[in-house]
Amino acid sequence: MNFYLLINIIFVIWLACLFLLNLSFRLTFIKQISVFFSGLQFLIILAVWVLTGFSTNFFNFELYHPVAWSVSFNFYFSPNIDSLSLLFLLLSFALILVCILVSWNNINFRYTDFIVCLISISWILLHVFCVKDLLFFYVFFEFLLIPMFVLIGVWGSRRRKVHAAYQFFFFTLFSSIFMLIGILILYSHIYSTDVLILSITELSYYRQLVL
């Protein structure tokens, strides 16, 4: 079993434990379980990095067999990882663990929902950094706005937190439209959004300027 499937299984178990503990209103256990599973994910990523010899040189290996999302449009979901993705995952899971520890005594309002938001963010980040298809990268990047919007709007520290949440959501959403346009231009050129195919594709100087 590769670590991609293992981490996804941990997400499912984590959510199940939160649901069961939330029924009994045991807030302390919810905090302890959250720290345990978040730390476990971080240790798994750290172990993978150790097994690669703390390498910062580029490497790439397949985590899961490519799944055809749309054969007619040549879209495939194929999680891969390289040295840069691994470092970003290590940083992301470390920050999630820090967020849970910092919120231990500071978040008392709807704490389970707060943890679910962090779980959602970490799960989406896993796919943002692992997918090697620009279209899926864009989709997961946009999905990240939803839990972030809730996190800022509900547990923000300022009076205008709802206003700040809307600003964050819409500014990020509209600015990312340019990224979507660039992806569509690349797709119209090579009929694929796979990063590995793009890496060996030659683009004209004019098209590079447009992108």
Legacy VTK file of the C-alpha trace (Angstrom):
# vtk DataFile Version 3.0
C-alpha trace
ASCII
DATASET POLYDATA
POINTS 211 float
0.000 0.000 0.000
1.494 3.361 -0.998
1.395 6.353 1.276
-1.171 8.186 -0.888
-3.808 5.545 -0.132
-2.645 5.312 3.473
-3.129 9.034 4.085
-6.573 8.958 2.472
-7.543 6.064 4.754
-6.345 8.088 7.745
-8.598 10.964 6.648
-11.606 8.627 6.616
-10.791 7.155 10.036
-10.193 10.641 11.444
-13.599 11.862 10.243
-15.292 8.732 11.601
-13.713 9.226 15.020
-14.774 12.872 15.068
-18.337 11.887 14.241
-18.495 9.251 16.987
-16.841 11.467 19.595
-19.053 14.398 18.676
-22.100 12.300 19.551
-20.765 11.926 23.086
-19.642 15.582 23.326
-16.152 14.646 24.490
-14.218 17.719 23.403
-10.947 16.664 25.034
-10.947 13.350 23.163
-11.708 15.182 19.910
-8.639 17.359 20.440
-6.442 14.391 21.297
-7.647 12.356 18.316
-7.060 15.321 15.999
-3.499 15.805 17.223
-2.835 12.069 16.887
-4.053 11.719 13.300
-2.539 15.012 12.175
0.799 14.019 13.690
0.526 10.569 12.100
0.097 12.103 8.648
3.074 14.362 9.215
5.208 11.409 10.331
4.232 9.426 7.220
5.329 12.255 4.935
8.499 12.686 6.991
9.200 8.938 6.726
8.854 9.072 2.942
11.288 11.988 2.857
13.733 10.065 5.084
13.460 6.980 2.850
14.387 9.120 -0.145
17.549 10.205 1.675
16.341 13.772 2.362
16.743 14.316 -1.351
15.987 17.732 -2.836
16.953 16.514 -6.284
14.087 15.943 -8.663
12.500 12.524 -8.531
9.125 11.322 -9.650
7.123 8.181 -9.048
3.552 7.101 -9.575
1.339 6.892 -6.521
-1.720 5.388 -8.116
-2.773 4.025 -11.459
-4.152 6.775 -13.740
-7.933 6.938 -13.701
-9.635 8.027 -16.898
-11.898 10.921 -16.008
-12.778 11.636 -19.631
-11.185 9.544 -22.360
-12.728 11.590 -25.158
-11.202 14.813 -23.770
-7.966 13.089 -22.658
-8.287 13.929 -18.952
-6.711 11.481 -16.495
-6.482 11.631 -12.721
-2.981 10.385 -11.901
-1.491 11.348 -8.525
2.302 11.504 -8.701
4.869 12.983 -6.392
8.224 14.629 -6.889
10.731 16.181 -4.507
9.036 19.608 -4.607
5.586 18.129 -3.935
6.956 16.116 -1.027
8.458 19.193 0.628
5.217 21.143 0.224
3.240 18.253 1.723
5.668 18.100 4.643
5.196 21.820 5.259
1.403 21.644 4.847
0.859 18.785 7.301
3.251 20.406 9.778
1.204 23.627 9.637
-2.065 21.731 10.086
-0.620 20.082 13.198
0.524 23.486 14.496
-2.952 24.956 13.852
-4.576 22.200 15.908
-2.120 22.674 18.771
-2.506 26.469 18.768
-6.313 26.174 18.784
-6.277 23.798 21.761
-7.371 26.494 24.242
-8.285 29.285 21.834
-11.158 27.710 19.881
-14.198 26.762 21.944
-16.989 27.525 19.468
-17.955 24.583 17.223
-14.562 22.978 17.630
-15.471 19.813 15.719
-16.510 21.868 12.707
-13.220 23.750 12.969
-11.294 20.468 12.823
-13.383 19.284 9.872
-12.374 22.470 8.032
-8.701 21.746 8.743
-9.152 18.152 7.591
-10.745 19.397 4.377
-7.908 21.832 3.789
-5.222 19.197 4.368
-7.014 16.655 2.130
-7.353 19.188 -0.685
-3.714 20.255 -0.298
-2.681 16.606 -0.625
-4.282 16.533 -4.067
-3.145 20.024 -5.064
0.480 18.977 -4.630
0.133 15.413 -5.941
-1.966 15.697 -9.093
0.022 16.006 -12.304
-2.780 17.338 -14.435
-3.290 21.088 -14.692
-7.069 20.803 -14.893
-7.309 18.781 -11.677
-4.802 21.123 -10.062
-7.093 24.036 -10.894
-10.181 22.197 -9.619
-8.607 21.269 -6.282
-7.109 24.754 -5.946
-10.596 26.252 -6.305
-12.078 23.710 -3.881
-9.601 24.991 -1.306
-11.464 28.304 -1.240
-14.560 26.730 0.334
-13.100 25.547 3.677
-10.893 28.650 3.802
-13.966 30.849 3.364
-15.718 29.053 6.225
-12.608 29.167 8.402
-12.176 32.935 7.997
-15.889 33.764 8.198
-16.672 31.717 11.312
-13.460 31.672 13.344
-11.833 34.912 12.200
-10.508 37.202 14.909
-11.769 40.570 13.644
-15.199 42.182 13.502
-15.191 42.301 9.712
-14.300 38.631 9.364
-17.308 37.878 7.143
-16.393 40.756 4.861
-12.792 39.529 4.798
-13.977 36.006 3.946
-15.981 37.277 0.968
-13.077 39.414 -0.232
-10.677 36.477 -0.002
-13.098 34.169 -1.818
-14.027 36.425 -4.722
-10.599 38.021 -5.288
-8.930 34.600 -5.394
-11.710 33.125 -7.526
-11.662 35.872 -10.148
-7.860 36.178 -10.280
-7.565 32.431 -10.902
-9.638 32.806 -14.072
-6.435 33.855 -15.841
-4.875 30.550 -14.801
-7.877 28.717 -16.251
-7.515 30.629 -19.529
-3.841 29.620 -19.684
-4.761 25.979 -19.082
-7.335 26.109 -21.874
-4.774 27.639 -24.250
-2.339 24.813 -23.481
-5.100 22.249 -23.931
-6.050 23.683 -27.334
-2.392 23.397 -28.391
-1.525 19.822 -27.353
-4.951 18.364 -26.439
-3.727 17.422 -22.970
-3.210 19.026 -19.575
-0.829 16.382 -18.229
2.267 17.985 -16.714
4.606 15.239 -17.926
3.394 15.724 -21.502
3.685 19.497 -21.185
7.274 19.146 -19.962
8.367 17.631 -23.284
6.209 19.866 -25.479
7.753 22.740 -27.375
5.767 25.973 -27.443
6.299 28.859 -29.798
7.805 32.066 -28.470
4.559 33.966 -29.085
2.480 31.363 -27.232
4.867 31.471 -24.290
4.453 35.243 -24.130
0.658 34.869 -24.131
0.810 32.338 -21.319
LINES 1 212
211 0 1 2 3 4 5 6 7 8 9 10 11 12 13 14 15 16 17 18 19 20 21 22 23 24 25 26 27 28 29 30 31 32 33 34 35 36 37 38 39 40 41 42 43 44 45 46 47 48 49 50 51 52 53 54 55 56 57 58 59 60 61 62 63 64 65 66 67 68 69 70 71 72 73 74 75 76 77 78 79 80 81 82 83 84 85 86 87 88 89 90 91 92 93 94 95 96 97 98 99 100 101 102 103 104 105 106 107 108 109 110 111 112 113 114 115 116 117 118 119 120 121 122 123 124 125 126 127 128 129 130 131 132 133 134 135 136 137 138 139 140 141 142 143 144 145 146 147 148 149 150 151 152 153 154 155 156 157 158 159 160 161 162 163 164 165 166 167 168 169 170 171 172 173 174 175 176 177 178 179 180 181 182 183 184 185 186 187 188 189 190 191 192 193 194 195 196 197 198 199 200 201 202 203 204 205 206 207 208 209 210
